[in-house]
């Protein structure tokens, strides 16, 4: 009688491909520094008053924190 398994017998042949695919997914999902800079510049251009407010609040909190 043949025993059935939920894991295919050729799982070791597929494992390296899964690792490569996972590594590529991680690399493609994380933004590059250039993309982060462009998104920040776009946000500041589209929301100048909010950007100034965030900068002022951050400065205020940092002064209070390190005083």
N, C-alpha and C positions, 0 to 999 in steps of 0.2 A: 504494500500500500504506500502511495506517495504522500508525503507530508506537505501541506500547503502552508505557505508563509506569506505574511503581508509585505515583507521586504523582498524585492526581487533578488535573484542570485547574482545578477550582474551589477549590484549596487556599487561595488568598488570601481567599476569602469566609469560610472556616472559621477562619482564623488569629486574627482578633479575638475570636471566641467562645471559642477555646481559651485565650487569654490571660486573659480575664475569669474563666473557670472555674478556671484555675490560681490566680489571685489570691484567689478566694473560698475555694478549698481551703486555701490557706496561712493565711488569716485564721481560718477555722473550726477549723483543727487546732492553733493556738497558744492556750494557755489565757490567760484574762484575769487581771490581778492579783488580782481578787476570788476567782477560782477557785483560784489558787495559795494564797492566804491561807486559804481554807476547807479545802483539802486538808491544809495544814500544821497547822491547828488540830485537824482530825480525827485526824491521825497522832499529835500530842502527847497528845490525849485517850485514844486507844486504846493508846498505848505510853509511859506517863509515865517509867518507869525507863530505857528505851532512849533517850528524848529527853534526859534528864539526862546519861546517859553520853555521848551524841554531843556535847552542849554542853560537857561537861568535857574530852573529848578534843580538841575543836576549840580550846578555850581554851588547853589545854596546848601544842598544836602551834603556835598563833599566838605564844605567849610564847616558845617555843624558837626560832621563826623570826625574830622581831624583836628578840631579845635581843642 
